[in-house]
Amino acid sequence: MPDAPDFRRLFDAVLSPLLILTPDFTIVEVNRAYLTATRTERSIVGRLIFDVFPDNPEDPSADGVANLRRSLETVATSGRTDTMALQRYDIPASEEGAFDERYWSPVNSPVLDAHGRVMYIIHRVEDVTEFVHLRRVEREQHRAAAEAQMRAEGMEIDLFVRAREIREVNEQLSRANADLDAAGRRLREEQRAKDRFIATLSHELRNPLAAATAATELLALDMPDGHPALSVLERQLGTLARMSNDLLDGTRAVTGRLELVCEPVDVRSVVDGACADIHGLFRHSGRSLDVRLPAEPLVVDGDRLRLAQVLTNLLSNALKYTRPGGHTEVDLVAEDGRARLTVRDDGIGFDPGQTEELFGVFMRAAPAGPDTPEGLGLGLSVVRTVVELHDGTITAYSDGPGKGASFTVALPTTDSEIPPPPRPVAARPAPHHMSVLIVEDNADLAATYRTLLERQGHHVTAVHTGGDALAAAHPFDVVLCDLGLPDIDGYAVARALRARPDGERLRLIAVSGFSQGTDRALSRAAGFDAHLTKPLPLTDLLDLLERPDGA
């Protein structure tokens, strides 16, 4: 069976000059014959046709633009083909401001969608300048009348034949692509709108979350004996922070913008660290967690943080869907040149026919209800994206509802050596009383950070704009700066502070809801020493302030 024809190649090979316009007369495609006839280049695509081809200002009787506009508007409103009379329409010459006299035979045809709406207008022309000149010669020289008539009739026949051929080709092309193009445009626009909404929502949640988290820590300092409400606030704010991160990572996973920073990594250390971080949650909820690791290193080329996120999401999933007293196992083995990591639990399980659905966006194993665990149903979708970005696979298995579940990740191993750990920096005690400038447009968050740091003995100044930060006269040791400020962004603030005579001794710390690898690279390039993500726990901030290098 022959291959399907390449309609784009056919379109470009057609001898008749063709131009494709949107209903607002913007050029979206053009074939070689048209570019040759009008002495233009493909840079005209994306521009209005009347901007590309204005009337000749030296010809006061020029009506090419008016006539063509009238024809195109007729097609756009009626959805019917409009054949124009032979038309003079001069084209710009190579010399600046000059025009060449040209005559054309234009036909404007609509391309309709399934609902009869005009999607595109095909503007087909034939350069009949020579024909017009011949007619002039006929009037001037009677002896050439017969020859000119024959040539005119031949051109008219040729125009008719070519028009019919082009019409047939475009009808086939339209039928093949119209539905697909329309659906694709709608889908892309809906996807872009959803991505923008989720990314904006996730980022905007970080400021109030950061303020509420800092306020909770301040309450904890005022209540050293504790209070039942504090533990509730801490747990629920932690849940909101995880949901915000899941929203952002889920959006990046779906749109293919999830970033990796790969290096040789011993998977054992990733498993050990992730399990240590979450082990307390298992004990606190009356569940057990067993971990089995191989004795020898198992190295993959991967992003340590993202691989830890894979295991943390799988363990969080097991924690959600096992009841108190339940048991979860983590097993890491080397098998056929791959690191095989399995997380197995004795929880609620799932219907085997539901396996592929588990990795969908906003999909959950348990139906909604009062006993359904918290979460957005994004964790497994992110897991699969991260694993596939590492050229790995993930599979899920269950014998059925109530019979537990297992998730197995397989990653290709590498012979690369693990880089040695960085040489330890000699510890240097931080000053007891640092001078700190907080640049944060959220007044609640700035005030709470200020109180928390003042409780630690630091001298703190808080401002809410980049301009106020640059106007602050006090010499500071540390500047905590938000990136999304109302006047100038945090990057500009950092560059300006670094450019000052004492700028090199400053420790600049970016505190932002933007935490992609590109965001961190931009903050480093602007002169920041560190990049922290909101909401920022007080312990993390104090730990950073106590480090001599600010890393």
C-alpha positions as CSV (number, residue, x, y, z in Angstrom):
1,M,0.0,0.0,0.0
2,P,1.6,3.3,-1.0
3,D,2.5,5.9,1.7
4,A,0.0,8.7,2.4
5,P,0.8,11.8,0.3
6,D,2.7,14.6,2.0
7,F,0.2,17.4,1.5
8,R,2.5,20.1,2.8
9,R,5.1,19.1,0.1
10,L,2.3,18.9,-2.5
11,F,1.1,22.4,-1.5
12,D,4.6,23.8,-1.8
13,A,5.1,22.2,-5.2
14,V,1.9,23.6,-6.8
15,L,2.7,25.9,-9.6
16,S,-0.1,28.4,-8.9
17,P,0.8,31.1,-6.3
18,L,-1.1,30.3,-3.1
19,L,-1.4,32.2,0.2
20,I,-3.3,30.9,3.2
21,L,-5.0,33.6,5.4
22,T,-6.9,33.5,8.7
23,P,-10.3,35.2,8.8
24,D,-8.6,38.4,10.1
25,F,-6.4,38.3,7.0
26,T,-3.2,37.3,8.8
27,I,-0.8,35.2,6.5
28,V,-0.3,31.7,8.0
29,E,1.2,29.8,5.0
30,V,2.6,30.5,1.5
31,N,4.0,28.3,-1.3
32,R,7.1,28.8,-3.3
33,A,5.2,29.9,-6.4
34,Y,3.7,32.8,-4.5
35,L,7.0,34.0,-3.0
36,T,8.5,33.9,-6.5
37,A,5.7,35.8,-8.1
38,T,5.7,38.5,-5.5
39,R,9.4,38.6,-4.8
40,T,8.9,38.1,-1.1
41,E,10.3,35.8,1.5
42,R,8.8,33.5,4.2
43,S,9.2,36.3,6.7
44,I,5.8,37.5,5.5
45,V,4.1,34.7,7.5
46,G,2.5,36.0,10.6
47,R,1.8,39.5,9.1
48,L,-1.4,41.1,7.8
49,I,-1.6,40.8,4.0
50,F,-2.2,44.6,3.7
51,D,0.9,45.4,5.7
52,V,2.9,43.3,3.4
53,F,1.3,44.6,0.2
54,P,0.1,48.3,0.6
55,D,-1.1,50.4,-2.3
56,N,1.4,52.2,-4.4
57,P,1.4,55.8,-2.8
58,E,2.6,57.2,-6.2
59,D,-0.6,56.0,-7.9
60,P,-3.6,58.1,-6.7
61,S,-6.0,55.8,-8.4
62,A,-4.7,52.6,-6.7
63,D,-7.6,50.5,-5.4
64,G,-5.9,47.1,-5.0
65,V,-6.1,47.1,-1.2
66,A,-9.8,48.2,-1.2
67,N,-10.8,45.6,-3.8
68,L,-9.0,42.8,-2.2
69,R,-10.3,43.7,1.3
70,R,-13.8,43.7,-0.1
71,S,-13.4,40.3,-1.6
72,L,-11.8,38.7,1.5
73,E,-14.5,40.2,3.8
74,T,-17.2,38.7,1.4
75,V,-15.6,35.3,1.8
76,A,-15.2,35.6,5.6
77,T,-18.8,36.6,6.1
78,S,-20.5,34.4,3.5
79,G,-18.3,31.3,3.5
80,R,-18.4,31.3,-0.3
81,T,-15.7,31.6,-3.0
82,D,-15.2,35.0,-4.5
83,T,-13.6,35.4,-7.9
84,M,-12.2,38.9,-8.4
85,A,-12.0,40.8,-11.7
86,L,-8.6,41.2,-13.2
87,Q,-6.8,43.5,-10.8
88,R,-3.9,46.0,-10.9
89,Y,-2.0,45.6,-7.6
90,D,1.6,47.0,-7.7
91,I,4.2,45.2,-5.5
92,P,7.1,46.8,-3.6
93,A,10.3,46.7,-5.7
94,S,13.8,46.0,-4.4
95,E,14.6,49.7,-4.4
96,E,13.3,51.4,-1.2
97,G,9.9,53.1,-1.7
98,A,9.6,52.0,-5.3
99,F,6.8,49.8,-6.8
100,D,6.5,47.5,-9.8
101,E,3.3,47.5,-11.9
102,R,1.6,44.2,-11.6
103,Y,-1.8,42.8,-12.8
104,W,-3.4,39.7,-11.1
105,S,-6.2,37.3,-11.5
106,P,-7.3,36.5,-7.9
107,V,-9.7,33.9,-6.5
108,N,-10.4,33.8,-2.8
109,S,-11.9,30.5,-1.4
110,P,-13.0,29.6,2.1
111,V,-11.9,26.5,4.2
112,L,-14.8,25.6,6.5
113,D,-14.7,23.6,9.7
114,A,-17.3,20.9,10.6
115,H,-19.8,23.6,11.7
116,G,-19.5,25.6,8.5
117,R,-17.4,28.4,10.0
118,V,-14.5,29.9,8.0
119,M,-11.2,28.6,9.3
120,Y,-8.9,29.9,6.6
121,I,-9.1,31.7,3.2
122,I,-7.1,30.4,0.3
123,H,-5.9,33.4,-1.8
124,R,-4.9,32.1,-5.2
125,V,-3.5,34.5,-7.8
126,E,-2.0,34.3,-11.2
127,D,0.4,37.0,-12.4
128,V,-1.3,38.2,-15.7
129,T,0.9,41.3,-16.1
130,E,2.2,39.9,-19.3
131,F,-1.3,39.3,-20.5
132,V,-2.2,42.9,-19.9
133,H,0.8,44.2,-21.6
134,L,-0.1,42.0,-24.6
135,R,-3.5,43.6,-24.7
136,R,-1.9,47.0,-24.7
137,V,0.3,45.9,-27.6
138,E,-2.9,44.7,-29.4
139,R,-4.5,48.1,-29.1
140,E,-1.3,49.8,-30.3
141,Q,-0.3,47.3,-33.0
142,H,-3.2,45.8,-34.9
143,R,-0.9,43.3,-36.6
144,A,-0.3,41.5,-33.2
145,A,-4.1,41.2,-32.4
146,A,-4.5,37.6,-33.4
147,E,-1.5,36.4,-31.6
148,A,-2.4,38.3,-28.4
149,Q,-5.9,36.8,-28.4
150,M,-4.6,33.3,-28.7
151,R,-2.2,33.7,-25.9
152,A,-5.0,35.3,-23.7
153,E,-7.3,32.4,-24.3
154,G,-4.5,29.9,-23.5
155,M,-3.8,31.7,-20.3
156,E,-7.5,31.7,-19.3
157,I,-7.8,28.0,-20.0
158,D,-4.6,27.3,-18.0
159,L,-5.8,29.4,-15.1
160,F,-9.1,27.5,-15.1
161,V,-7.3,24.1,-15.1
162,R,-4.9,25.1,-12.4
163,A,-7.6,26.5,-10.3
164,R,-9.6,23.3,-10.5
165,E,-6.5,21.2,-9.6
166,I,-5.6,23.4,-6.6
167,R,-9.2,23.3,-5.4
168,E,-9.2,19.5,-5.5
169,V,-5.9,19.3,-3.7
170,N,-7.0,21.7,-1.0
171,E,-10.3,20.0,-0.5
172,Q,-8.5,16.7,0.2
173,L,-6.0,18.5,2.5
174,S,-8.8,20.3,4.3
175,R,-10.8,17.1,4.9
176,A,-7.6,15.3,6.2
177,N,-6.5,18.1,8.6
178,A,-9.4,20.3,9.5
179,D,-10.7,18.2,12.4
180,L,-7.3,17.3,13.7
181,D,-6.1,20.9,13.6
182,A,-9.2,22.3,15.3
183,A,-9.1,19.6,18.0
184,G,-5.4,20.2,18.5
185,R,-5.8,23.9,18.9
186,R,-8.6,23.5,21.4
187,L,-6.6,20.9,23.3
188,R,-3.4,23.0,23.4
189,E,-5.3,26.1,24.5
190,E,-7.1,24.2,27.3
191,Q,-3.9,22.6,28.4
192,R,-2.1,26.0,28.5
193,A,-4.9,27.5,30.4
194,K,-4.9,24.7,32.9
195,D,-1.1,24.7,33.3
196,R,-1.1,28.5,33.9
197,F,-3.9,28.2,36.5
198,I,-2.3,25.3,38.4
199,A,1.2,26.9,38.4
200,T,-0.1,30.3,39.5
201,L,-2.3,28.7,42.2
202,S,0.5,26.6,43.5
203,H,2.9,29.6,43.6
204,E,0.4,32.0,45.1
205,L,-0.4,29.5,47.9
206,R,3.2,29.6,49.1
207,N,3.1,33.1,50.6
208,P,0.1,32.6,52.9
209,L,1.4,29.1,53.7
210,A,4.8,30.6,54.6
211,A,3.2,33.2,56.8
212,A,1.0,30.7,58.6
213,T,4.0,28.3,59.1
214,A,6.1,31.1,60.5
215,A,3.3,32.2,62.8
216,T,2.8,28.6,64.0
217,E,6.5,28.5,64.9
218,L,6.3,31.8,66.7
219,L,3.4,30.4,68.7
220,A,5.5,27.3,69.5
221,L,8.2,29.6,70.9
222,D,5.6,31.4,73.1
223,M,4.2,28.0,74.3
224,P,7.2,25.9,75.3
225,D,4.9,23.5,77.0
226,G,3.0,22.9,73.8
227,H,-0.6,23.1,72.9
228,P,-2.9,20.6,71.2
229,A,-3.8,23.2,68.5
230,L,-0.1,23.6,67.5
231,S,0.3,20.0,66.5
232,V,-2.9,20.3,64.4
233,L,-1.6,23.4,62.7
234,E,1.8,21.9,62.0
235,R,0.2,18.7,60.5
236,Q,-2.3,20.6,58.4
237,L,0.1,23.2,57.1
238,G,2.5,20.4,56.2
239,T,-0.3,18.8,54.3
240,L,-1.1,22.0,52.4
241,A,2.6,22.5,51.6
242,R,2.8,19.0,50.1
243,M,-0.4,19.5,48.1
244,S,1.0,22.8,46.7
245,N,4.3,21.0,45.7
246,D,2.3,18.2,44.2
247,L,0.3,20.7,42.1
248,L,3.4,22.3,40.8
249,D,5.3,19.0,40.1
250,G,2.2,17.5,38.6
251,T,1.9,20.4,36.2
252,R,5.5,20.1,35.3
253,A,5.2,16.3,34.8
254,V,2.2,16.7,32.5
255,T,3.8,19.4,30.4
256,G,7.2,17.9,30.2
257,R,9.0,20.7,32.1
258,L,10.2,18.6,35.0
259,E,13.9,19.2,35.3
260,L,16.7,16.7,36.3
261,V,20.2,17.4,37.5
262,C,21.9,14.0,37.0
263,E,25.1,12.6,38.4
264,P,26.3,9.1,39.4
265,V,24.2,8.2,42.5
266,D,24.3,5.1,44.8
267,V,20.6,4.2,45.1
268,R,21.3,2.7,48.5
269,S,22.0,6.2,49.9
270,V,18.8,7.5,48.3
271,V,16.7,4.7,49.8
272,D,18.4,5.0,53.2
273,G,17.8,8.8,53.4
274,A,14.2,8.7,52.2
275,C,13.3,5.9,54.6
276,A,15.0,7.6,57.5
277,D,13.0,10.8,56.8
278,I,9.6,9.0,56.8
279,H,10.3,6.2,59.3
280,G,8.9,8.4,62.2
281,L,5.6,8.8,60.4
282,F,5.2,5.0,60.2
283,R,6.0,4.5,63.9
284,H,3.7,7.4,64.9
285,S,0.7,5.8,63.1
286,G,1.3,2.3,64.4
287,R,2.7,0.9,61.1
288,S,6.0,-0.8,60.4
289,L,8.6,-0.3,57.7
290,D,11.3,-2.8,56.8
291,V,14.2,-1.9,54.4
292,R,16.5,-4.4,52.7
293,L,19.5,-3.0,50.8
294,P,22.3,-4.8,49.0
295,A,25.8,-4.9,50.4
296,E,27.5,-3.5,47.3
297,P,26.9,0.0,45.7
298,L,24.2,0.2,43.1
299,V,25.0,3.2,41.0
300,V,22.6,4.9,38.5
301,D,23.0,8.1,36.5
302,G,20.2,10.2,38.1
303,D,18.9,13.2,40.0
304,R,19.3,12.4,43.7
305,L,16.5,14.7,44.8
306,R,14.0,13.5,42.2
307,L,14.9,9.8,42.9
308,A,14.3,10.5,46.6
309,Q,10.9,12.1,45.7
310,V,10.0,8.8,43.8
311,L,10.6,6.7,46.9
312,T,9.0,9.3,49.3
313,N,5.8,9.4,47.1
314,L,5.6,5.6,47.0
315,L,6.1,5.3,50.8
316,S,3.5,8.1,51.4
317,N,1.2,6.1,49.2
318,A,1.7,3.0,51.2
319,L,1.3,5.0,54.4
320,K,-2.1,6.4,53.2
321,Y,-3.5,3.1,52.1
322,T,-2.5,0.8,54.9
323,R,-4.4,0.6,58.2
324,P,-2.8,1.0,61.7
325,G,-0.8,-2.1,62.3
326,G,0.0,-2.5,58.6
327,H,3.4,-3.5,57.2
328,T,5.4,-2.0,54.4
329,E,8.6,-3.4,52.8
330,V,11.3,-1.7,50.7
331,D,13.5,-4.0,48.8
332,L,16.5,-2.9,46.6
333,V,18.3,-5.5,44.4
334,A,20.6,-5.6,41.4
335,E,19.0,-7.5,38.5
336,D,20.1,-7.8,34.8
337,G,22.0,-4.5,34.7
338,R,19.2,-2.6,36.5
339,A,18.5,-1.3,40.0
340,R,15.1,-2.8,41.0
341,L,13.4,-1.0,43.8
342,T,10.1,-2.5,45.2
343,V,7.7,-1.0,47.7
344,R,5.3,-3.6,49.0
345,D,2.4,-3.1,51.5
346,D,-0.5,-5.1,52.9
347,G,-3.0,-2.2,52.5
348,I,-6.3,-1.8,50.6
349,G,-4.8,-3.0,47.2
350,F,-6.6,-2.3,44.0
351,D,-8.4,-4.0,41.1
352,P,-5.8,-5.3,38.6
353,G,-7.8,-3.7,35.8
354,Q,-7.2,-0.4,37.4
355,T,-3.4,-0.6,37.2
356,E,-2.8,1.9,34.4
357,E,-5.3,4.4,35.8
358,L,-3.3,4.7,39.0
359,F,-0.6,6.7,37.2
360,G,-3.1,9.2,35.7
361,V,-3.4,12.8,36.9
362,F,-5.7,13.3,39.8
363,M,-6.4,9.6,40.1
364,R,-6.7,7.8,43.4
365,A,-7.0,4.2,44.4
366,A,-9.8,4.8,47.0
367,P,-13.1,6.4,46.1
368,A,-13.9,9.7,47.6
369,G,-15.5,9.5,51.0
370,P,-15.1,10.5,54.7
371,D,-12.4,7.8,55.2
372,T,-10.4,8.6,52.0
373,P,-6.8,9.7,52.8
374,E,-5.8,13.2,52.0
375,G,-4.1,14.0,48.7
376,L,-4.6,15.2,45.2
377,G,-3.9,12.0,43.2
378,L,-0.8,13.5,41.6
379,G,2.0,11.5,43.4
380,L,2.1,8.4,41.2
381,S,1.8,10.6,38.0
382,V,4.9,12.5,39.1
383,V,6.7,9.2,40.0
384,R,6.2,7.7,36.6
385,T,7.4,10.9,34.9
386,V,10.5,11.1,37.0
387,V,11.2,7.3,36.4
388,E,10.8,7.6,32.6
389,L,13.0,10.7,32.5
390,H,15.7,8.4,34.0
391,D,15.0,5.9,31.2
392,G,13.4,3.6,33.7
393,T,10.1,1.8,34.1
394,I,7.5,1.5,37.0
395,T,4.9,-1.2,37.4
396,A,2.1,-1.8,39.9
397,Y,0.6,-5.1,41.0
398,S,-2.2,-6.2,43.3
399,D,-4.1,-9.4,43.8
400,G,-7.2,-7.3,44.3
401,P,-9.0,-5.1,46.8
402,G,-7.9,-5.7,50.4
403,K,-4.8,-7.8,49.3
404,G,-2.1,-5.2,49.4
405,A,-0.1,-3.6,46.5
406,S,3.5,-3.5,45.2
407,F,5.2,-0.9,43.0
408,T,8.5,-1.8,41.3
409,V,10.9,0.8,39.8
410,A,13.6,-0.4,37.5
411,L,16.5,1.9,36.6
412,P,19.5,1.3,34.3
413,T,22.8,1.1,36.3
414,T,26.0,2.7,35.2
415,D,29.7,1.9,35.7
416,S,30.5,5.5,36.5
417,E,32.1,6.2,39.8
418,I,30.4,8.1,42.6
419,P,32.1,11.5,43.0
420,P,33.8,11.9,46.4
421,P,31.9,13.9,49.0
422,P,32.8,17.6,49.2
423,R,35.6,18.4,51.6
424,P,34.2,19.6,54.9
425,V,34.3,23.3,55.5
426,A,35.9,24.2,58.8
427,A,33.0,25.2,61.2
428,R,33.0,28.9,62.2
429,P,30.5,30.1,64.8
430,A,28.0,32.6,63.4
431,P,27.8,36.0,65.1
432,H,25.4,36.0,68.0
433,H,23.8,39.2,66.8
434,M,23.6,39.5,63.0
435,S,22.1,42.5,61.2
436,V,19.4,41.1,58.9
437,L,17.4,42.8,56.2
438,I,14.1,41.1,55.2
439,V,12.7,42.1,51.8
440,E,9.2,40.7,51.5
441,D,6.0,42.2,50.0
442,N,3.7,40.0,52.2
443,A,3.5,42.1,55.3
444,D,2.3,39.3,57.6
445,L,5.2,37.0,56.5
446,A,7.8,39.8,56.8
447,A,6.6,40.7,60.3
448,T,6.6,37.1,61.5
449,Y,10.1,36.4,60.1
450,R,11.2,39.5,61.8
451,T,9.8,38.5,65.2
452,L,11.3,34.9,64.9
453,L,14.8,36.2,64.0
454,E,14.6,38.9,66.7
455,R,13.8,36.1,69.2
456,Q,17.1,34.6,68.2
457,G,19.0,37.8,69.1
458,H,19.4,39.2,65.6
459,H,18.9,42.9,64.7
460,V,16.2,42.8,61.9
461,T,14.9,45.4,59.5
462,A,11.9,44.5,57.2
463,V,10.9,46.3,54.0
464,H,8.3,45.5,51.4
465,T,9.7,46.7,48.1
466,G,13.0,46.5,46.2
467,G,13.4,50.2,46.2
468,D,13.1,50.4,50.0
469,A,15.7,47.6,50.2
470,L,18.2,49.6,48.1
471,A,17.5,52.7,50.2
472,A,18.1,51.0,53.5
473,A,21.3,52.7,54.9
474,H,22.2,50.3,57.7
475,P,25.1,47.9,56.9
476,F,23.6,44.4,56.9
477,D,25.2,41.0,57.4
478,V,22.4,39.0,55.7
479,V,19.7,39.9,53.3
480,L,16.6,37.6,52.9
481,C,15.0,38.7,49.7
482,D,11.8,37.6,47.9
483,L,12.1,37.4,44.1
484,G,8.6,38.6,43.1
485,L,8.5,42.1,44.5
486,P,6.0,44.8,43.4
487,D,8.5,47.3,41.9
488,I,11.8,45.6,40.9
489,D,12.4,41.9,41.2
490,G,14.7,40.3,43.7
491,Y,17.3,39.6,41.0
492,A,17.8,43.3,40.3
493,V,18.0,43.9,44.1
494,A,20.8,41.3,44.4
495,R,22.8,42.7,41.5
496,A,22.5,46.2,42.9
497,L,23.6,45.2,46.4
498,R,26.5,43.1,45.0
499,A,27.7,46.1,43.0
500,R,28.2,48.3,46.1
501,P,31.6,48.7,47.7
502,D,30.8,46.3,50.6
503,G,28.6,44.1,48.4
504,E,30.9,41.1,48.4
505,R,30.8,40.5,52.1
506,L,27.0,40.4,52.1
507,R,25.2,37.0,52.4
508,L,22.3,37.2,50.0
509,I,19.6,34.5,50.4
510,A,16.6,34.2,48.0
511,V,13.4,33.2,49.6
512,S,10.8,32.5,46.9
513,G,7.9,30.3,45.8
514,F,9.8,29.7,42.5
515,S,12.0,26.7,43.0
516,Q,12.7,25.2,39.5
517,G,16.3,24.5,38.5
518,T,16.1,27.5,36.1
519,D,15.0,29.8,39.0
520,R,17.9,28.7,41.1
521,A,20.3,29.2,38.2
522,L,18.9,32.7,37.8
523,S,19.3,33.5,41.5
524,R,22.9,32.3,41.4
525,A,23.7,34.4,38.4
526,A,22.2,37.5,40.1
527,G,24.6,37.0,43.1
528,F,22.5,35.1,45.6
529,D,24.4,32.7,47.9
530,A,21.4,30.4,48.5
531,H,17.9,29.8,47.3
532,L,15.2,28.7,49.8
533,T,11.7,27.7,48.9
534,K,8.6,28.9,50.7
535,P,7.2,27.9,53.1
536,L,10.5,28.1,55.0
537,P,10.8,26.3,58.4
538,L,12.6,28.4,61.0
539,T,15.0,25.5,61.7
540,D,16.1,25.5,58.0
541,L,16.7,29.2,58.1
542,L,18.6,29.2,61.3
543,D,20.7,26.3,60.1
544,L,21.6,28.3,57.0
545,L,22.5,31.4,59.0
546,E,24.8,29.4,61.1
547,R,26.8,28.1,58.1
548,P,29.9,30.2,57.4
549,D,29.6,29.8,53.6
550,G,25.8,30.3,53.3
551,A,25.5,27.2,51.0
